[in-house]
Amino acid sequence: MKSFPAICAAGCSLVMLLIFPDAAKEAVISGLETCGKIIIPSLFPFFVAINLIVELGAIVALCRILCIRSAKFAAFIIGITGGYPVGAAYIAESRRRGEISCEEASGLLVYCNNSGPAFIIGAVGTGVFHSISAGLILYAAHIISAALYGKLLNVESSESFCSKEYKSADFSSALTTAVKKSVSSIINVCGFVLAFSVVLKLLNANGLISVISGKMAELTHTQLKFNYALITGLFEIGNCISEMQGLLPSPLNMALAAFILGWGGFSVHFQTLSLIAETDIKTARYIIGRFLIAVMASAIAFLTALIFRI
């Protein structure tokens, strides 16, 4: 009985694929283009760099020299600069090497896995709103909301944790291992991008998203495009940004963008779960935490846009 809803969903997906095969084909082609033009070029170098840093033992060295939980600070910096799901990849690898505790890794996963500046400022700020200022406001809201969650809402042990038995690898073997792990990670990421591209395309093919967004527009007196982008963004962030094209940088639209960027979409969440699958990192508070961060980012962006009238 516990599996019944999942079985029904899988059965419905199969039926939809049989009814709309051309839509599924177009979605896969579009997803492959996204992976080839955006996902792999932007994420793969970060994956290699992060894995290389971990393999060489740089974080453990800092932990010992500074006598602080440097892995926590490094995770936050990587999380707000690397983009989804680079932060999760770093946290998972740090946990595998024994550089952070299970409890600490579970907390870090919530607020150290964020969208990167290139995507927020470039794709959203300039690409959607045609404003660098809008992009900077969204990025600032993204950082502040993550930091607030980590400082105020995250509960973890205050005990400093650092592996004392870790031995770093030489550069050649570290680079080899880093590349192999990065290839595996990027395949997982692209796989989920393709899967959710198909899901959204099938939902679009039967008009379900259009109907729901239309009803929401009537109830909330907001633009149809606004609601369409919101529903799309719950599933996949890339498609949502495409749907937001043409929206003005009003406080409400800025709040929408900030919410979607903070939430990340189910596609990102499944990417994250795949990266930590072989660790003991707990995910009980991950979804709720991401939702709270998204709400805080949305409120910050709304108030900032309202005050500065961008």
C-alpha positions as CSV (number, residue, x, y, z in Angstrom):
1,M,0.0,0.0,0.0
2,K,2.9,2.4,0.7
3,S,4.1,1.9,-2.9
4,F,0.6,2.3,-4.4
5,P,0.8,6.1,-5.1
6,A,4.3,5.7,-6.7
7,I,3.1,2.8,-8.8
8,C,0.1,4.8,-10.0
9,A,2.3,7.7,-10.9
10,A,4.7,5.4,-12.8
11,G,1.7,3.9,-14.6
12,C,0.3,7.3,-15.5
13,S,3.7,8.4,-16.8
14,L,3.9,5.4,-19.1
15,V,0.4,6.1,-20.4
16,M,1.3,9.7,-21.1
17,L,4.5,8.6,-22.9
18,L,2.4,6.4,-25.2
19,I,-0.1,9.2,-25.8
20,F,2.5,12.0,-26.3
21,P,5.7,10.3,-27.6
22,D,6.7,13.4,-29.7
23,A,6.4,15.7,-26.7
24,A,8.7,13.3,-24.7
25,K,11.2,13.2,-27.6
26,E,11.3,17.0,-27.8
27,A,11.8,17.3,-24.0
28,V,14.8,14.9,-24.1
29,I,16.3,16.8,-27.0
30,S,15.8,20.1,-25.2
31,G,17.2,18.7,-22.0
32,L,20.3,17.4,-23.8
33,E,20.8,20.9,-25.2
34,T,20.5,22.4,-21.7
35,C,23.0,19.9,-20.3
36,G,25.5,20.4,-23.1
37,K,25.3,24.2,-23.2
38,I,24.7,25.1,-19.5
39,I,24.9,22.2,-17.0
40,I,28.1,20.5,-18.0
41,P,30.2,23.6,-18.8
42,S,29.1,25.4,-15.6
43,L,29.2,22.5,-13.1
44,F,31.8,20.0,-14.2
45,P,34.8,22.3,-13.6
46,F,33.5,23.0,-10.1
47,F,33.0,19.3,-9.4
48,V,36.6,18.6,-10.4
49,A,38.0,21.5,-8.3
50,I,36.0,20.6,-5.2
51,N,36.9,16.9,-5.4
52,L,40.5,17.8,-5.9
53,I,40.5,20.1,-2.9
54,V,39.0,17.3,-0.7
55,E,41.3,14.6,-2.0
56,L,44.4,16.7,-1.3
57,G,43.3,17.2,2.3
58,A,43.2,21.0,2.1
59,I,40.1,21.3,4.4
60,V,41.6,19.0,7.1
61,A,44.8,21.1,7.0
62,L,42.9,24.3,7.6
63,C,40.8,22.7,10.3
64,R,44.0,21.8,12.2
65,I,45.9,25.0,11.6
66,L,43.0,27.3,12.5
67,C,41.5,25.1,15.2
68,I,38.0,25.8,13.8
69,R,35.4,23.9,11.8
70,S,36.8,25.4,8.6
71,A,34.8,22.8,6.6
72,K,31.6,24.5,7.6
73,F,32.9,27.9,6.3
74,A,34.2,26.3,3.1
75,A,30.9,24.6,2.5
76,F,29.0,27.8,2.8
77,I,31.4,29.7,0.4
78,I,31.3,26.8,-2.1
79,G,27.5,26.6,-1.8
80,I,26.9,30.2,-2.7
81,T,29.4,30.4,-5.5
82,G,29.3,27.0,-7.2
83,G,25.6,26.7,-7.9
84,Y,23.3,23.7,-7.5
85,P,24.2,21.0,-6.6
86,V,27.9,21.8,-6.1
87,G,27.5,22.5,-2.4
88,A,25.9,19.1,-1.8
89,A,28.7,17.4,-3.7
90,Y,31.3,19.1,-1.4
91,I,29.4,18.2,1.8
92,A,28.9,14.6,0.7
93,E,32.6,14.2,-0.1
94,S,33.7,15.9,3.1
95,R,31.5,13.5,5.1
96,R,32.9,10.5,3.2
97,R,36.4,11.5,4.2
98,G,35.4,12.0,7.8
99,E,36.0,15.8,7.8
100,I,32.5,16.7,9.2
101,S,30.1,14.8,11.4
102,C,26.9,13.3,10.2
103,E,24.9,15.9,12.3
104,E,26.9,18.7,10.9
105,A,26.6,17.5,7.3
106,S,22.8,17.1,7.6
107,G,22.6,20.8,8.8
108,L,25.0,22.1,6.2
109,L,23.1,20.4,3.4
110,V,20.1,22.7,3.9
111,Y,21.8,26.1,3.6
112,C,25.1,25.4,1.8
113,N,23.6,24.1,-1.4
114,N,22.5,27.1,-3.4
115,S,22.2,28.7,-6.8
116,G,25.4,30.4,-8.0
117,P,26.0,34.1,-8.9
118,A,26.5,33.4,-12.6
119,F,23.0,31.9,-12.9
120,I,21.3,34.4,-10.6
121,I,22.9,37.6,-12.0
122,G,23.3,36.4,-15.6
123,A,20.3,34.2,-16.4
124,V,17.8,35.8,-14.1
125,G,18.9,39.4,-13.5
126,T,20.1,40.2,-17.0
127,G,18.3,37.4,-19.0
128,V,14.8,37.8,-17.4
129,F,14.6,41.2,-16.0
130,H,17.3,42.9,-18.2
131,S,18.8,44.4,-15.1
132,I,22.1,43.8,-13.3
133,S,20.7,45.5,-10.3
134,A,17.8,43.0,-10.1
135,G,20.3,40.2,-10.3
136,L,22.4,41.6,-7.5
137,I,19.4,42.1,-5.3
138,L,18.3,38.5,-5.9
139,Y,21.8,37.2,-5.2
140,A,22.1,39.2,-2.0
141,A,18.7,37.9,-0.9
142,H,19.9,34.4,-1.7
143,I,23.0,34.7,0.5
144,I,21.3,36.5,3.4
145,S,18.4,34.0,3.6
146,A,20.9,31.0,3.6
147,A,23.0,32.7,6.2
148,L,20.0,33.5,8.4
149,Y,18.9,29.9,8.3
150,G,22.3,28.7,9.2
151,K,22.6,31.2,12.1
152,L,19.1,31.2,13.5
153,L,17.3,28.0,12.5
154,N,20.0,25.4,12.1
155,V,20.5,23.2,15.1
156,E,23.8,21.3,15.3
157,S,26.5,20.3,17.8
158,S,28.8,23.1,18.8
159,E,31.6,20.6,19.2
160,S,34.5,21.1,16.7
161,F,34.9,18.0,14.5
162,C,37.9,17.1,12.4
163,S,39.3,13.8,11.3
164,K,42.7,13.1,12.8
165,E,43.6,10.0,10.8
166,Y,43.0,11.3,7.3
167,K,45.9,11.0,4.9
168,S,45.9,13.2,1.8
169,A,46.7,11.7,-1.7
170,D,49.4,12.8,-4.1
171,F,48.4,15.1,-6.8
172,S,48.2,12.6,-9.7
173,S,46.0,10.1,-7.9
174,A,43.9,12.9,-6.4
175,L,43.3,14.4,-9.8
176,T,42.4,11.0,-11.2
177,T,39.9,10.3,-8.4
178,A,38.5,13.8,-8.7
179,V,37.8,13.5,-12.4
180,K,36.2,10.0,-12.0
181,K,33.9,11.2,-9.2
182,S,33.0,14.4,-11.1
183,V,32.0,12.4,-14.2
184,S,29.7,10.2,-12.0
185,S,28.2,13.3,-10.4
186,I,27.5,15.2,-13.6
187,I,25.8,12.1,-15.1
188,N,23.4,12.0,-12.1
189,V,22.7,15.7,-12.5
190,C,22.0,15.5,-16.2
191,G,19.9,12.4,-15.8
192,F,17.5,14.3,-13.5
193,V,17.4,17.3,-15.7
194,L,16.3,15.1,-18.6
195,A,13.7,13.3,-16.5
196,F,12.1,16.5,-15.2
197,S,12.2,18.1,-18.7
198,V,10.0,15.2,-19.8
199,V,7.7,15.4,-16.8
200,L,7.1,19.1,-17.5
201,K,6.6,18.6,-21.2
202,L,4.0,15.9,-20.6
203,L,2.2,18.0,-18.1
204,N,2.2,20.9,-20.7
205,A,1.0,18.5,-23.5
206,N,-2.2,17.7,-21.8
207,G,-2.8,21.3,-20.6
208,L,-2.8,20.5,-16.9
209,I,-0.3,23.3,-15.9
210,S,-2.2,25.8,-18.0
211,V,-5.5,24.9,-16.3
212,I,-4.1,25.1,-12.8
213,S,-2.2,28.4,-13.5
214,G,-5.3,29.9,-15.0
215,K,-7.4,29.0,-11.9
216,M,-4.6,30.5,-9.7
217,A,-4.6,33.7,-11.8
218,E,-8.3,34.1,-11.3
219,L,-8.1,33.6,-7.5
220,T,-5.1,35.8,-6.9
221,H,-5.6,38.4,-9.7
222,T,-2.0,37.9,-10.8
223,Q,-0.6,37.3,-14.3
224,L,-1.1,34.0,-16.0
225,K,2.7,33.9,-16.8
226,F,3.5,34.5,-13.1
227,N,1.5,31.5,-12.0
228,Y,2.7,29.3,-14.9
229,A,6.3,30.1,-13.9
230,L,5.6,29.4,-10.2
231,I,4.2,25.9,-10.9
232,T,7.0,25.1,-13.3
233,G,9.6,26.3,-10.8
234,L,8.3,23.9,-8.2
235,F,9.6,21.1,-10.5
236,E,12.6,22.5,-12.4
237,I,14.4,25.8,-12.1
238,G,15.7,26.1,-15.6
239,N,12.3,25.7,-17.3
240,C,10.9,28.2,-14.8
241,I,13.4,30.9,-15.7
242,S,12.5,30.4,-19.4
243,E,8.8,30.9,-18.5
244,M,9.6,34.1,-16.7
245,Q,10.9,35.8,-19.8
246,G,9.0,39.1,-20.3
247,L,8.1,39.7,-16.7
248,L,8.9,43.2,-15.4
249,P,11.2,43.5,-12.3
250,S,8.3,44.4,-10.0
251,P,8.5,43.6,-6.3
252,L,6.1,40.7,-6.8
253,N,8.0,39.2,-9.7
254,M,11.3,39.7,-7.9
255,A,9.8,37.8,-4.9
256,L,8.8,35.0,-7.3
257,A,12.3,34.7,-8.7
258,A,13.8,34.7,-5.2
259,F,11.5,32.0,-4.1
260,I,12.2,29.8,-7.0
261,L,16.0,30.3,-6.7
262,G,15.8,29.5,-3.0
263,W,13.6,26.5,-3.5
264,G,15.6,25.0,-6.4
265,G,12.9,22.7,-7.6
266,F,12.4,18.9,-7.2
267,S,14.9,18.3,-9.9
268,V,17.7,19.9,-7.8
269,H,16.4,18.1,-4.7
270,F,16.7,14.7,-6.4
271,Q,20.1,15.6,-7.8
272,T,21.1,16.4,-4.2
273,L,19.8,13.2,-2.8
274,S,21.6,11.2,-5.5
275,L,24.9,12.8,-4.5
276,I,24.6,12.0,-0.8
277,A,23.0,8.5,-1.4
278,E,26.1,6.6,-0.3
279,T,26.6,8.6,2.9
280,D,24.8,8.6,6.3
281,I,23.7,12.2,5.9
282,K,20.1,12.6,7.1
283,T,17.6,14.5,4.9
284,A,14.6,14.8,7.3
285,R,14.8,18.6,7.5
286,Y,16.1,19.3,4.0
287,I,12.9,20.0,2.2
288,I,11.4,22.1,5.0
289,G,14.7,24.0,5.3
290,R,14.8,24.8,1.6
291,F,11.2,26.0,1.7
292,L,12.0,28.3,4.7
293,I,15.0,29.7,2.9
294,A,12.9,30.3,-0.2
295,V,10.3,32.1,1.8
296,M,12.9,34.3,3.5
297,A,14.6,35.1,0.2
298,S,11.3,36.0,-1.3
299,A,10.4,38.4,1.5
300,I,13.9,40.0,1.4
301,A,13.7,40.5,-2.4
302,F,10.2,41.9,-2.2
303,L,11.0,44.5,0.4
304,T,14.3,45.5,-1.3
305,A,12.6,45.9,-4.7
306,L,9.8,47.9,-3.0
307,I,12.3,50.2,-1.2
308,F,14.7,50.8,-4.1
309,R,12.0,50.8,-6.8
310,I,14.1,49.1,-9.3
